[in-house]
């Protein structure tokens, strides 16, 4: 999260790779809610939420299968290519 904060402080536009890295970091701290919020807010940086971002969010749920299924369904309804 510090990386994203530093990018914003230095007025660097985050890209998909940076945001997916931050989302993946949320897995280590079991912060799936934050990961989902970041994925859903990618449009704020003129980025579309990608398959990679959703996959990273699913990884953060740590076996909470109901949450994983909900994220998977949101991914499908948004028209993204599902890649398990």
ZISUL-V554288 format. One record per run of one state. SS is the DSSP state (H for helix, E for strand, - for the rest). FROM is the first residue (numbers start at 1). LEN is the number of residues. If there is no record, write none. Layout:
SS/FROM/LEN
SS/FROM/LEN
This chain:
-/1/1
H/2/8
-/10/6
H/16/13
-/29/3
H/32/9
-/41/1
H/42/4
-/46/5
H/51/10
-/61/4
H/65/13
-/78/7
